[in-house]
Amino acid sequence: MSVLKGKLVTLIGGSGFFGTHVAQALLERGARLRVASRNPKDAFSLRPLANLGQIQFARCDIRSEASLAAVIDGADAVVNLVGAFAGDLNAVMGEGAGDVARIAAAKGVSALVHVSAIGADAASDIDYQKYKGEGELHVLAAFPKATVLRPSILFGSDDQFLNMFGGMIAAMPVMPVFAPDAKLQPLFVDDAAEAVVAALEDPAKHGGKIYEIAGPEVVTMLDLNERIAAAQGRNRHFAALPDMVGSAIATASGFLPGAPISGDQYKMLAQGNVASDDMPGIAKLGIQPRPLSLFLDRWMVRYRKHGRFGDERAA
């Protein structure tokens, strides 16, 4: 029986892709959940998975201390999943993260998990990385026994990562690949959710530490595109573009084919997204991450020319 059974866990930013998977993992442990976000109804799909009284939804804005205090009040544990690429990033991921930690400490919360990102660095000239890094500093100053998780890119059947590329490859016979040599170490979202659960279940062991959690495979952007096409059974030509070209397009237009992206996001993509090995990884949380290859063929069926009936390679 999980030590979380019957405990109230507040998920701040819990209605997003990662948050709903964390919620499912916690519901399976018998935890009671308070899913808090600006748009809590985005997580209403979780209701059938919960027992009577096991889940509640609350409106919350991380920029409002009163709002945070209300959703943290009475919680045994808190998970902060808030992140953004646009807007006031300091208020959301920097000082806002510190406010979550400070209020959680004041209210006697026993465990706090703060979700950051690989590459977080308060000294970075990229705003996303800078404020993720500053957020970590604020969190650990206010709640020294918090556990900080830095996940790599997360993938899942319902993500906006594989599915974005899947749709583009299905539609475009010639596919430009930006930052083709950039290295990624994608992590299955359910394995990332298990990392959150492990940290909450044993804060004495994992608290006060920063973990870089990533998958078992390192792939380049070009490799990833080629594997997605193969899983769809499609013959595609991939045009690997020099970084100078991709960066110029992202900076000038904020748009790459099929997906909006800022200049800063392109810089992060070009840097790659792999664990540094300078910090403990997901194995130290007792989790053996599953590879993308375990799922890709099955998930790409929807993008085949004739769906699950299309076994032959498509043009």
HELIX and SHEET records of a PDB file:
HELIX    1   1 PHE A   17  GLU A   28  1                                  12    
HELIX    2   2 PRO A   40  LEU A   49  5                                  10    
HELIX    3   3 GLU A   65  ILE A   72  1                                   8    
HELIX    4   4 LEU A   89  LEU A   89  1                                   1    
HELIX    5   5 ASN A   90  GLY A   94  3                                   5    
HELIX    6   6 GLU A   95  ALA A  106  1                                  12    
HELIX    7   7 ASP A  127  ALA A  142  1                                  16    
HELIX    8   8 LEU A  162  ALA A  171  1                                  10    
HELIX    9   9 VAL A  189  GLU A  201  1                                  13    
HELIX   10  10 PRO A  203  HIS A  206  1                                   4    
HELIX   11  11 MET A  221  GLN A  232  1                                  12    
HELIX   12  12 ASP A  243  SER A  253  1                                  11    
HELIX   13  13 GLY A  263  GLN A  271  1                                   9    
HELIX   14  14 ILE A  282  LEU A  285  5                                   4    
HELIX   15  15 LEU A  292  LEU A  294  5                                   3    
HELIX   16  16 LEU A  296  TRP A  299  1                                   4    
HELIX   17  17 MET A  300  TYR A  303  5                                   4    
HELIX   18  18 GLY A  307  PHE A  309  5                                   3    
SHEET    1   A 7 ILE A  55  ARG A  59  0                                        
SHEET    2   A 7 ARG A  32  SER A  37  1                                        
SHEET    3   A 7 LEU A   8  ILE A  12  1                                        
SHEET    4   A 7 ALA A  77  ASN A  80  1                                        
SHEET    5   A 7 ALA A 111  VAL A 115  1                                        
SHEET    6   A 7 THR A 147  PRO A 151  1                                        
SHEET    7   A 7 ILE A 210  ILE A 213  1                                        
SHEET    1   B 2 LEU A 154  PHE A 155  0                                        
SHEET    2   B 2 LEU A 187  PHE A 188  1                                        
SHEET    1   C 2 VAL A 174  VAL A 177  0                                        
SHEET    2   C 2 HIS A 237  ALA A 240  1                                        
SHEET    1   D 2 LYS A 183  LEU A 184  0                                        
SHEET    2   D 2 VAL A 219  THR A 220 -1                                        
SHEET    1   E 2 PHE A 255  LEU A 256  0                                        
SHEET    2   E 2 ALA A 259  PRO A 260 -1                                        
END                                                                             
